[in-house]
Amino acid sequence: MSRVADDIAAAVNHLFGLPETMEKYIFPPRSHTETTNESKGVSSIPVDILNSPKEYTLFMDVPGLSKFDIQVTVEDENTLVIRSNGKRKREDGEEEGCKYIKLERRAPQKLLRKFRLPVDANLSAISAKCENGVLTIVVEKLPPPPKSKTVEVAIS
């Protein structure tokens, strides 16, 4: 991995409190020799993550997929999982004997991304929408805990 990718991985790991083993979900292997059985036939979804004061927002490009093709779940109490069956229908010619002479648009593969949610993520306030080939997931933040007050006690 390049130095820039290492720096980005470290920043994302710090932001989301990810252990080293979760890095493979965020930054997929670059060569065929690095792929695991879990990731075979699975495509990574590029993601932008926005951290605002009240929420985390994830933006993912999912061209050719509808909201019915995508599943968003929370597993193991704090892991956000995005899956897709990756099937896109090709339009058949209306007349008999029609066939494609060029196919450049790849059908999406199965998609899988996992993110360990931060401790301030409100698991009961996660929403997702898919519009114009972009999946947007909003994870609201829990309010910060009240600051503890220090009260001095007089010693007699």
Helices and strands as residue ranges (DSSP letters): H 3-16, G 20-22, H 23-26, G 32-34, G 37-39, E 42-43, E 47-51, E 55-61, G 67-69, E 70-75, E 79-84, E 110-116, E 121-131, E 134-141
